[in-house]
Amino acid sequence: MNTFIVWAGLVLLVALLTLLNHKQIYSSKVKRAYRELRGLAESVSEGRSVPDDLEKWEQAIEELEKQPNEYNKLDAEIGLRRVFVMYLEQHYPQDPRLPGLQEAAAYVKDSVWGLKLGDYGPKK
Protein backbone atom coordinates (compact mmCIF):
# COMPACT_ATOMS: atom_id res chain seq x y z
CA MET A 1 0.00 0.00 0.00
CA ASN A 2 2.85 2.36 0.86
CA THR A 3 4.60 1.81 -2.50
CA PHE A 4 1.31 2.45 -4.27
CA ILE A 5 1.11 5.88 -2.66
CA VAL A 6 4.70 6.65 -3.66
CA TRP A 7 4.07 5.60 -7.28
CA ALA A 8 0.79 7.51 -7.43
CA GLY A 9 2.57 10.58 -6.08
CA LEU A 10 5.30 10.26 -8.69
CA VAL A 11 2.77 9.91 -11.50
CA LEU A 12 0.90 12.94 -10.20
CA LEU A 13 4.14 14.93 -9.97
CA VAL A 14 5.13 14.02 -13.54
CA ALA A 15 1.66 14.96 -14.79
CA LEU A 16 1.81 18.30 -12.96
CA LEU A 17 5.29 19.11 -14.26
CA THR A 18 4.21 18.23 -17.80
CA LEU A 19 1.19 20.52 -17.51
CA LEU A 20 3.27 23.39 -16.17
CA ASN A 21 5.86 22.87 -18.91
CA HIS A 22 3.21 23.30 -21.61
CA LYS A 23 1.67 26.36 -19.97
CA GLN A 24 4.02 29.19 -20.83
CA ILE A 25 3.73 32.42 -18.94
CA TYR A 26 4.67 35.54 -20.86
CA SER A 27 5.05 39.08 -19.66
CA SER A 28 2.29 41.57 -20.17
CA LYS A 29 4.52 43.35 -22.73
CA VAL A 30 4.65 40.23 -24.92
CA LYS A 31 0.90 39.69 -24.62
CA ARG A 32 0.28 43.33 -25.51
CA ALA A 33 2.64 43.09 -28.51
CA TYR A 34 0.85 39.96 -29.70
CA ARG A 35 -2.56 41.69 -29.52
CA GLU A 36 -1.17 44.87 -31.10
CA LEU A 37 0.32 43.00 -34.06
CA ARG A 38 -2.89 41.06 -34.63
CA GLY A 39 -4.83 44.34 -34.69
CA LEU A 40 -2.34 46.07 -36.97
CA ALA A 41 -2.34 43.12 -39.37
CA GLU A 42 -6.12 43.18 -39.42
CA SER A 43 -6.14 46.89 -40.23
CA VAL A 44 -3.74 46.31 -43.15
CA SER A 45 -5.90 43.46 -44.47
CA GLU A 46 -9.01 45.60 -44.25
CA GLY A 47 -7.35 48.67 -45.81
CA ARG A 48 -7.59 50.75 -42.62
CA SER A 49 -3.88 51.15 -41.86
CA VAL A 50 -2.37 54.61 -41.49
CA PRO A 51 1.23 55.84 -41.77
CA ASP A 52 1.24 56.80 -38.07
CA ASP A 53 1.11 53.09 -37.14
CA LEU A 54 4.80 52.56 -37.99
CA GLU A 55 6.01 53.14 -34.44
CA LYS A 56 3.41 50.68 -33.11
CA TRP A 57 4.56 48.09 -35.63
CA GLU A 58 8.22 48.53 -34.76
CA GLN A 59 7.73 48.45 -30.99
CA ALA A 60 5.44 45.42 -31.05
CA ILE A 61 7.71 43.48 -33.43
CA GLU A 62 10.76 44.32 -31.31
CA GLU A 63 9.03 43.07 -28.18
CA LEU A 64 7.74 39.88 -29.80
CA GLU A 65 11.16 39.10 -31.30
CA LYS A 66 12.32 38.52 -27.72
CA GLN A 67 10.11 35.40 -27.80
CA PRO A 68 11.07 33.73 -31.10
CA ASN A 69 8.57 30.89 -30.69
CA GLU A 70 5.70 33.34 -30.31
CA TYR A 71 6.99 35.46 -33.18
CA ASN A 72 7.14 32.43 -35.47
CA LYS A 73 3.74 31.21 -34.31
CA LEU A 74 2.15 34.57 -35.09
CA ASP A 75 3.95 34.66 -38.43
CA ALA A 76 2.52 31.24 -39.28
CA GLU A 77 -0.99 32.26 -38.17
CA ILE A 78 -1.33 35.65 -39.83
CA GLY A 79 1.70 35.99 -42.11
CA LEU A 80 3.22 38.68 -39.89
CA ARG A 81 6.26 39.32 -42.10
CA ARG A 82 4.16 39.48 -45.26
CA VAL A 83 1.61 41.85 -43.69
CA PHE A 84 4.33 44.16 -42.37
CA VAL A 85 5.84 44.26 -45.87
CA MET A 86 2.40 45.13 -47.28
CA TYR A 87 2.14 47.95 -44.73
CA LEU A 88 5.57 49.35 -45.65
CA GLU A 89 4.91 49.04 -49.38
CA GLN A 90 1.71 51.02 -48.98
CA HIS A 91 2.91 53.75 -46.62
CA TYR A 92 6.73 53.76 -46.81
CA PRO A 93 7.79 52.41 -50.23
CA GLN A 94 11.25 54.02 -49.92
CA ASP A 95 12.02 52.35 -46.57
CA PRO A 96 15.56 50.93 -46.85
CA ARG A 97 14.53 47.77 -44.95
CA LEU A 98 11.93 46.86 -47.53
CA PRO A 99 14.05 44.72 -49.93
CA GLY A 100 15.36 42.54 -47.09
CA LEU A 101 11.91 42.24 -45.53
CA GLN A 102 10.37 41.34 -48.89
CA GLU A 103 12.90 38.56 -49.30
CA ALA A 104 12.26 37.27 -45.77
CA ALA A 105 8.49 37.39 -46.28
CA ALA A 106 8.77 35.48 -49.56
CA TYR A 107 10.66 32.64 -47.88
CA VAL A 108 8.30 29.83 -46.91
CA LYS A 109 9.67 27.74 -44.11
CA ASP A 110 9.72 24.11 -45.18
CA SER A 111 11.12 22.43 -42.13
CA VAL A 112 9.92 21.48 -38.70
CA TRP A 113 12.53 20.82 -36.02
CA GLY A 114 15.17 20.39 -38.70
CA LEU A 115 13.22 17.85 -40.75
CA LYS A 116 12.87 18.95 -44.36
CA LEU A 117 9.34 18.67 -45.66
CA GLY A 118 8.15 18.78 -49.23
CA ASP A 119 9.64 17.99 -52.63
CA TYR A 120 13.02 16.29 -52.48
CA GLY A 121 13.53 16.33 -56.23
CA PRO A 122 13.29 13.52 -58.78
CA LYS A 123 13.53 9.94 -57.54
CA LYS A 124 16.32 7.85 -58.94
C-alpha positions as CSV (number, residue, x, y, z in Angstrom):
1,M,0.0,0.0,0.0
2,N,2.9,2.4,0.9
3,T,4.6,1.8,-2.5
4,F,1.3,2.5,-4.3
5,I,1.1,5.9,-2.7
6,V,4.7,6.7,-3.7
7,W,4.1,5.6,-7.3
8,A,0.8,7.5,-7.4
9,G,2.6,10.6,-6.1
10,L,5.3,10.3,-8.7
11,V,2.8,9.9,-11.5
12,L,0.9,12.9,-10.2
13,L,4.1,14.9,-10.0
14,V,5.1,14.0,-13.5
15,A,1.7,15.0,-14.8
16,L,1.8,18.3,-13.0
17,L,5.3,19.1,-14.3
18,T,4.2,18.2,-17.8
19,L,1.2,20.5,-17.5
20,L,3.3,23.4,-16.2
21,N,5.9,22.9,-18.9
22,H,3.2,23.3,-21.6
23,K,1.7,26.4,-20.0
24,Q,4.0,29.2,-20.8
25,I,3.7,32.4,-18.9
26,Y,4.7,35.5,-20.9
27,S,5.1,39.1,-19.7
28,S,2.3,41.6,-20.2
29,K,4.5,43.3,-22.7
30,V,4.6,40.2,-24.9
31,K,0.9,39.7,-24.6
32,R,0.3,43.3,-25.5
33,A,2.6,43.1,-28.5
34,Y,0.9,40.0,-29.7
35,R,-2.6,41.7,-29.5
36,E,-1.2,44.9,-31.1
37,L,0.3,43.0,-34.1
38,R,-2.9,41.1,-34.6
39,G,-4.8,44.3,-34.7
40,L,-2.3,46.1,-37.0
41,A,-2.3,43.1,-39.4
42,E,-6.1,43.2,-39.4
43,S,-6.1,46.9,-40.2
44,V,-3.7,46.3,-43.1
45,S,-5.9,43.5,-44.5
46,E,-9.0,45.6,-44.2
47,G,-7.3,48.7,-45.8
48,R,-7.6,50.8,-42.6
49,S,-3.9,51.2,-41.9
50,V,-2.4,54.6,-41.5
51,P,1.2,55.8,-41.8
52,D,1.2,56.8,-38.1
53,D,1.1,53.1,-37.1
54,L,4.8,52.6,-38.0
55,E,6.0,53.1,-34.4
56,K,3.4,50.7,-33.1
57,W,4.6,48.1,-35.6
58,E,8.2,48.5,-34.8
59,Q,7.7,48.5,-31.0
60,A,5.4,45.4,-31.0
61,I,7.7,43.5,-33.4
62,E,10.8,44.3,-31.3
63,E,9.0,43.1,-28.2
64,L,7.7,39.9,-29.8
65,E,11.2,39.1,-31.3
66,K,12.3,38.5,-27.7
67,Q,10.1,35.4,-27.8
68,P,11.1,33.7,-31.1
69,N,8.6,30.9,-30.7
70,E,5.7,33.3,-30.3
71,Y,7.0,35.5,-33.2
72,N,7.1,32.4,-35.5
73,K,3.7,31.2,-34.3
74,L,2.2,34.6,-35.1
75,D,3.9,34.7,-38.4
76,A,2.5,31.2,-39.3
77,E,-1.0,32.3,-38.2
78,I,-1.3,35.7,-39.8
79,G,1.7,36.0,-42.1
80,L,3.2,38.7,-39.9
81,R,6.3,39.3,-42.1
82,R,4.2,39.5,-45.3
83,V,1.6,41.8,-43.7
84,F,4.3,44.2,-42.4
85,V,5.8,44.3,-45.9
86,M,2.4,45.1,-47.3
87,Y,2.1,48.0,-44.7
88,L,5.6,49.3,-45.6
89,E,4.9,49.0,-49.4
90,Q,1.7,51.0,-49.0
91,H,2.9,53.8,-46.6
92,Y,6.7,53.8,-46.8
93,P,7.8,52.4,-50.2
94,Q,11.2,54.0,-49.9
95,D,12.0,52.3,-46.6
96,P,15.6,50.9,-46.9
97,R,14.5,47.8,-44.9
98,L,11.9,46.9,-47.5
99,P,14.0,44.7,-49.9
100,G,15.4,42.5,-47.1
101,L,11.9,42.2,-45.5
102,Q,10.4,41.3,-48.9
103,E,12.9,38.6,-49.3
104,A,12.3,37.3,-45.8
105,A,8.5,37.4,-46.3
106,A,8.8,35.5,-49.6
107,Y,10.7,32.6,-47.9
108,V,8.3,29.8,-46.9
109,K,9.7,27.7,-44.1
110,D,9.7,24.1,-45.2
111,S,11.1,22.4,-42.1
112,V,9.9,21.5,-38.7
113,W,12.5,20.8,-36.0
114,G,15.2,20.4,-38.7
115,L,13.2,17.8,-40.8
116,K,12.9,18.9,-44.4
117,L,9.3,18.7,-45.7
118,G,8.1,18.8,-49.2
119,D,9.6,18.0,-52.6
120,Y,13.0,16.3,-52.5
121,G,13.5,16.3,-56.2
122,P,13.3,13.5,-58.8
123,K,13.5,9.9,-57.5
124,K,16.3,7.9,-58.9
